[in-house]
Amino acid sequence: MVIAMILAIDTWEDVRLFGYKEFFKEPLELFLIILSFIIIIILFMKKIIKD
């Protein structure tokens, strides 16, 4: 929930400061953040299962 709120604030600030052109770059950033988050979760789960 915290990550979603941070992304919402970041998106709002980008649109306000740079216009809607910057808004269309947000999905790429969001995808990379979610992908990184999933990879970290998988690595932690593997460590927990191993121990």
C-alpha positions in Angstrom: 0.0 0.0 0.0 2.9 2.3 0.8 4.5 1.7 -2.6 1.2 2.4 -4.4 0.9 5.7 -2.5 4.5 6.7 -3.3 3.9 5.9 -7.0 0.7 7.9 -7.0 2.4 10.9 -5.5 5.3 10.6 -8.0 2.9 10.4 -10.9 0.9 13.4 -9.8 4.1 15.5 -9.3 5.4 14.5 -12.7 2.2 15.5 -14.5 2.0 18.7 -12.6 5.6 19.7 -13.3 6.2 18.3 -16.7 2.8 17.7 -18.3 1.2 14.7 -19.7 4.2 13.7 -21.8 6.0 12.6 -18.7 2.9 10.7 -17.6 3.2 8.2 -20.4 6.7 7.2 -19.2 5.2 6.2 -15.8 4.0 2.7 -16.9 7.6 1.7 -17.8 8.8 2.9 -14.4 6.0 1.1 -12.7 6.7 -2.1 -14.6 10.4 -2.0 -13.6 9.5 -1.3 -9.9 7.0 -4.1 -9.8 9.4 -6.5 -11.5 12.2 -5.6 -9.0 9.8 -6.0 -6.1 8.7 -9.5 -7.3 12.3 -10.6 -7.7 13.1 -9.5 -4.2 10.1 -11.3 -2.8 11.1 -14.5 -4.7 14.6 -14.3 -3.4 13.4 -13.9 0.2 11.0 -16.7 -0.1 13.7 -19.0 -1.4 15.9 -18.1 1.5 13.0 -18.8 4.0 12.2 -22.1 2.5 15.9 -23.1 2.4 16.4 -22.3 6.1 
